[in-house]
Amino acid sequence: MAQGDGGAMAYVAIRPPDEDTGRAPEDAAPAAPSGPRDRRRGIALTALCLLVCAGLGLQSWTALRATGFDLGIFDQAVRAYARFELPRSPIKNVHHEFPPGFSLLGDHFTPALALLAPLYWLWDDPRALVLAQAALFAAGVPVVRRIARHAFRGAAPDVVRRAADLGGLVYALGWPLLNSSYNGFHEVAFAVPLTLLMLERGLAHRYGATALWAALLCTAKEDMGLVVGAYGLVLAVRAHRAGRATGAALALAGPLVSAVVIAWFLPAMGGPEGYYWSYGRLGADPGEALAHVLTAPWVLLQVSVTPFVKVGMLAWILGTLALLPLGSPTLLLAVPLLAERVLSDNPNHWPVINHYDAFLWPILLTASLETLAGLHARRARVRRWAVTALALSSAAAVVLGLGLLVRPDSWRPSPDKRPLATAAELIPDGATVEADNTVAPRLTARTDVVIADRTPRGADWVLLRVNDRTFPFASTDEQRERVALLLAHGYTEVFHQDGTVLLHRTDPAADVPGTHRPGPGSTPVREAVPDDVGANLLLR
């Protein structure tokens, strides 16, 4: 079939497959690299991504920015896997009033995390997760370069080379990856490379491998099945024969997996029904929301643009790639993830400084490369678009990550946090601890730690700041009141420096008013989001 106006990607997508293999023989693999130089550039870009992401993660640890929510939670979960137990986190369970034996598999469907358990047999430390996430992100660099070669197949070798290098560079320094690295660790560490592998194998017409990576992607988080389903639709339209059949299967299986996990598996693991329902403006539950949307579909637009920060979020996400993702049907994969955020009434979903954008990054970058390939095939001014995307993405990367790496003060704890690390070293191994959220990950490997919150938990040791607000307290007054309450009921001050207080329970017989530890019949509670969260895109 002759190449039409659809561009290079259209050519790859609609070219008839080989009658015997079910794929186009010339397009089944990416364009051949130019040789050792190309491999060296690929290795350099991979190393760059690894060093930058690991650097931000370790800097965050050193400066006491990696917190109990969420690094401490994942650390406790993976450590449990390393002991061949279900993933449990006292930090999560106690703060949110989950029963003591509650497994995080009832909170989010993340069995892929079990693959990290062997790391803890070698190094039992939260930083193992930080480095693992950096390595998983870096593993995406060669995959992105292959995607670029698929997209620009048929172009001149120097164009293919530049596309692969540009794609690898923009991915390696992508601001969503830097944000996620800065914030510690999340399940997105697996979602990023698995999404890329699914997309790359689809472009290579290796549909069996595509289905395999799609299945593994569903183990990264419960909503990844929606991404798989969207990609199935794209494949069903683009591909022929085997690809179309695979696409149809993924379009059905992906959403079905998400539905089964959300409706059956999470509740079977103890997850409370509707715990993460954040769409109250649409309805009190999915059924009511669906009825509301069917009778008044314009409510989707109303909710999506209010508050206006949601519009800013979309403009930032697409604008930092010069709107290039809009030119490719691959952007359809991002629709479920973006809808989860713009329709949400949880302000944590609106800024662009959390880990949520990293789920989108493989999709956005692949769509951008496909759009550039289409522009090149039509002899449009592709260089201008590419340079603009590179400039905007690089500027965002400097603002949201690279700038921190070159600032010496970013490698040191702020004055209010520095005493926390000193005080934490005074707590003996094996103790029960209520710790400031900021320092909790420093204690997970050797103590039974939960974060200090608005409810006394009866721990042997309590470590808390009183001059600077810390999550989840609403004010420093609450923190001071907590310390005063404990001092009046059996606790003794062991350490006090620059607003950091370490208390030891010296009279276990003294009852602390309001003390509560969740039991077997405990009812989980949701977090009250502070008023300043979601106020703007870049508020950390």
N, C-alpha and C positions, 0 to 999 in steps of 0.2 A: 504494500500500500504506500502511495506516495506521501511525503511529508506535507502536511497542510498548514493552515494558518494558526493551528493550536500551539505551535512552538515545539521545542525539543522534547519536553515532557509528554506532550500529546503524542509525539512520534513514538516514544518508548511505550506509552500506555496502550496504543491501538494497533501496533504492528502485529500482524498475525503470528501466532506461535507455531513452532514446529509441530507437524502433525503427530510425530511419535512421542516427543518429550513434553508437549504441552507448553513450551516456552520458546521465545524467540532466541535462537542460538547466539546471535551476535550481541544480544542485549542481556544475556543471562548473567554476565559478570561486568563489573565496572571497566571503564577504559583502562588500558594497561598504564601503570605508572611509568614515568620517564626513566627510572633506574635508581641507583644508590642515592642520588641527590634528593629525589622525591621521598625516599624512605627516611633520609636524615631529617628532612623538613617535617615529616610526619612525627618522627620521634621527638623532635624539638618542641613541636606544638603540644604533644601529649605531656611532655615533661613540664612545659610552661603551665598547662592547666593543673597538673598535679601539685606543682610548687605553689601556685597562687591560692588554690583552694585549701591545701594543707596549711599554708601560711596563715590565711585568714582564720581557719579553725583553731590553730594552735595559738594565734594571737588572742583570739577570743577567750581561750582557756587561761592564758597567762594573765590577761587583764581582768579576769573574773567577770566576763560577760556571758559565758556559757553557763546556763542556769539549771536548776532542778526541773523546771518546765522549759525545755523538754529533754535536754541531754540526760539529766538524771533519770528520767522515766525510761528512756530507751536503754540506758546503761543497766538499770536493774532488770529490764526485760530480757536483754541478750545474755546477761549473766545467768539468769534463770535457765535459759535455753542451754547454756554451757554446762549446767548441772543436770541436764536432761529432764527439766521440769517445764511446765507451762509458763509462758512469759507473764510474770506478775511484777507489779511495781507498787511498793508501799507508798511512794510519793504520790502517785496518781490515786490509789485506792483510798488512802486516808483523807486527803484533801477534798476529794469529791464524794466522800462517804460511800464508796463501794464496799461490799463485803470483803473481809480479809483475804479470802481465797480467789477473788475475782481475777480472771485472766484478761490480759490486754487483747486477746483474740475476740473478746466480747465487746471491745471498744472500737477497734479498727481491725479489718481483715488484712494482716501483714505477716503471713507465714514466711515470706521471703527473708525476714530478719533472722530466722533460724540459721541461715547460711553463714552468718557472722559469728556464730557461737565458737567455732574453733579458734578464732582470734584470742578469745579469753583464756584458752588453755596456754597460750604463749605469753600474753600480757594482759593481766586483769586490771584494766584501767579504762576510764571513759574515753581517753584520747585514742584508743584503738578504733573507736567508732568514727572519730573525727578524721583519722587517716584513711579508714576504709571508705568513707564517703568521698573523700578527695580522689581516691583511686578509682572508684566507680564512675565518678564524673569524668575523670581523665580517660577512662576506657572508651568514652563516647567520641573522642577526637578522631581516631582512624575510621570509625563508622560514619561520621559526618563527612569525612573526605571521600569515602566511597559513595555516599549519597550524592555529593557534588559531581562526581564522575558519571554516575548514572544520569543525572539531570542534564549534563552538558555533552552526553554522548553524541558524536557526530560533529562536534565543534573542533576547531584546530587544536592541536596538542597544547600549545601555549595557553589557550583559553581554558582548557580543561585543568591545566596545572594551576592557573591563577584562581579558578573557581574553587578547587580543592583547598588551596592555601588560605584563601579568604574565608571560606566556610569554616575551616578548622580554627582559624584565629578568632573569628567572631564567637564561635562556640566556646573556645577555651577560656576566653575572657568575658563570657556572657554574664551580665549583671544578675540574672536569676540564680546562676550557680554561685556567684560570689555572695549573694544574700544568704542563700541556704548554708553555705560554709560558715559565714559569720555567725549564724544563729545556732550553731552546734551540730545537731544531727536530726534527720527525719527520714521517714520511709521513702521520701522522694529520691533518696540515694539509689535505690533500685529502679524506680520508675523511669528515670532519665535514660540509662543505657538500654533498658529493655524496650522502651518506646522506639529508640533509634534503631535497634536491631530489627524490630518488627517492620519499620518503615523501609529500611535498607533492603531486607530480604524480599519485601513486596516489589520494590523497584527492580530488583534483580530477577524477578519472576521465579523465585524459589518459594513456591507457595506452601510446601510442607513445612519449611523452616519458618515461614511467616506465621503459620498457625501455631507452631511451637512457641515462638517468642511471644505471641499474643496471649497464649495460655499462661506463660510465666508472668507476663505483665499483670494479669488478673490477681496474682498473689502479692503484688506490691501494696494494693489498697483496694477497698471494696468498690470504689467508683471507677477504677480503671477498665472494668468491663464495658462501660459506656464509651470510652475512648476506642476500645477494640471494636465495638459495634459500629461506631462512626467510620472507622477505617474499612470495615467490611463493606459499607455502602460505597466508599470511594473506589475500592477494588472492583466491586460488582459493576460499576459504571466504566471504569478504565480498562479492565482486563478482558481477555477472551478465554473461553473454555475453562481450563483448570483454575485460572485466576478468578474468573467470574464465580465459579462454584465455591472457591475458598472465601471469596468476599461475601457471598450470600450466607455461608455457614457462620462466618464471624459476625455478620450483622445480626444474626439471630442469637448466637451463643453468647456473645459479649454481654448484652443487656440482660440475658437470662441469668448468667452467672452473678451479675451484680444484684439482680432481684432476689435470687435464692440466698445469697450471702446476707443481704440486708434484712430480708423478711424471715429467714429461718436460722442461718448459722449464727449470726451475732446474738439473737435472742437465746438460742440454744446454749451459747457460752456465757449467758448471764447478762447480756447487754439489755438495758432497759428500753422498752419501746418508745420511740420518739425522742430519745435523749438528745440527739443532734439535730432535731428538726429546727431549722433557723429561718423558716419562711412564713412567719405569722401573718405577714401582710397579704399573703396569698390564701392562707387558710390554717386552721388549727392542726390539720394532719394532711397527708397526701391526698386522701379522698376528697376532702373539702377543698383543697387547693385546686385539684383537677376540675371539680365542678365550677369553681369560681372562674378559672381560666376559660372554660368552655362557654360560660354565659357572658363573660366580660373579658375577652382576650386582650383588650387594651391595657388591662392591669399589669401585664408583663412589661410593657414599655414604661408605665408609670413607676413601677418598683425599680426597674433597671436604671433609671436616671435620677433617682432620689435616694439619698442626698447626692449632690452633684459630684462628690468625690468619686463616685462610681464611673462617671463619664471620664473624669481625669485618669482613672485607672486604665480604662480601655485605650484612651489616647496615648498613655505612656507605653503600654504593652505593645501596641501596634506601631506607634510613632517611632520608637527607638530602633525599629527595623525599616524605617522610611515607608511604612504601609505596604511593604512587599508581600507579607503573608496574605493580603486580600486578593492577590492574583492567582492563588492556587486552591483547588478543592480540598487539599490536605488540611486547610484551615478548619474544615468541618470537624476535625478531631478535637479542636479546642473548644468548640461550642458547649459541650456538657460541662467542662471545667469552668469556663467563664460564666455560664448560667448559674452554676452553684454559688458563685461569688456575687454577681450583680443582683441576683434575686434574694440574697441572704440579708437578714436583718442583724447579723452579727458583725459589728464594726471591725473585728479582727480580719475579716475577709477582704476589706477594701484597700488598704495601703499596698504599696509595692516593695515593702521592706521585709516581708516574711518569706517562708519557703514555698508558698503556693505557686509562685510564678515559675519555679523550676519544673513543675509538672508540664508546663506549657512550652518550655524552651525547645525541646526536640521538635515539636510540631511546628512552632513558629519558624525555626531555622530551616527545616526541610521545605516548608511552603515558600519561604523567601528564595531559596536556591532554585526551586522549580519555576518561580515567577521570573527570576533573572534569566534562566535558560530559555523561557518562552520569549522574553524580550530580545535576547540575543538571536534567536532563530528568525525573528521578524526584523532583524537589523535595526532595532530601536537603540536608543542611547543608553545601553546597559551600564557603561562605565560610570555615568553620572549617578544612576540609582545605586550601584554597588558602593561607590565612594561615600554617598550620603548615608547609606545604611551603616557602613563601617564607622563613619564619624559619629553618628548619633549613638550607636551601640557602645562605642568606646567612651564617649562622654558619660553615658549612664554608668558604665563600669567604673570610671574614675570616681564618680560621686558616691556610688554604693559599695565600693570595696577597695579598688586599687589605691585610692587616696589614703585609706587607713594604713595600708602596708608600709608606706614611706614616712609615716608620722611617728617619731620615736615615742611620743606620749601615749600613742595607741597601744603600745606593747606593755604598758604598766597599768596596774590597777589605779583607779582614781583614789584620792585620799580617803574617801568614806568607805571604800571597799578593802583597802590594804590591810587593816587590822583583822578582817574576817579570816584571812588565810593564816595569820599568826595564831588567832584564837582556836581555829579548827585543829591545829597541831596539838593542842592541850587536851583534846578529847581522847580518851583511851579507846583502843580497839574493842569492838563488840558491844559498845554502849548503845543505848537507845537515845536518839537525838531528834530534837526539833530545830532545824537549821534555817537560817535566812536563805531564801530561794537562790540568792546569788552564789552562795558557797556550797550548796547541797551536793553538787557533783564531786566535790573534793572529798566527800565522806562516804559515798555509796559503796566503795570497794571494801571498807573496813568497819563500818558501823551499820546499825539498823536505823536509817535516817528517813524522816519525812520533813516536809517544809513546815516552818512555823506559819500558822495562819490564825484566823480569828477565834479558833477554838483550842483551848489547852488540851494536850494529848497525853500528859502524864509522863513525858520522857525523863530520863536521868539527867540529860543535859539540854540546855536551850541556848542557842547562839543567834543573836538578833541585833540589827541596827536600830537605833532610836532617833537619829537625827535626819535620816533620809528615808523616804517612803520606799518600801519594798513590796513586791507582789506577795500575797494578794491583799495586803492591808490597804484601807482606803485613805489613811493619813498616818503621820508620825505620832499623832496623839494616841491612836489605837496601839501603836507599838510600845509607847512609853507606859500606857495603862497595863499592857500585858506584863511587862517587866515588873512593874510595881505590884501587880497581883501575885506573881510568882514569889517575889521577895517576901511578901507578907504571909505566904503559905508554904513554907518548907524548903525554899530555894535560897542558896547563898551565892553572892557574886564572887566569881573567880577571876574575872578579867574585865576591864573596862578601859577602853582607849578610843578616843576620837569618835565617840558615839556608838561603838560596838561593845556589846555586853555579852559575856558568857556566864551562864548560871548553872550551878550544880545542885541537884536535889539531895539535900543532906538530911531531910526529915521525911522519909517515905510515908509515914503515918499521917502526915498533914494532908487534908483534902483541899484540893484547889477547886474553887467554885467554877462550874461550867465545864469541867473536864469531861471529855467524851472521846471514845475511840470506836469507830464503826464496828458493828457486830454482824452476825450471819443474816439478820433481817434488815440490815441498813438500807435506806432508800437513797440512791444517788442524787446529788444536787448539781446544778449547773453553775458555772462561774458567772459572777456579776462583773460585767465589763466596765472598767473605768470610763468616765465621760470623755477623757481626752483621746482615747483610742479611736482611730478612724477619722480623726479630725482633718488630717491631710495625708497625702500620699507617702511622705518621707519621714513621718514622725516615728522615731525609734523609742 
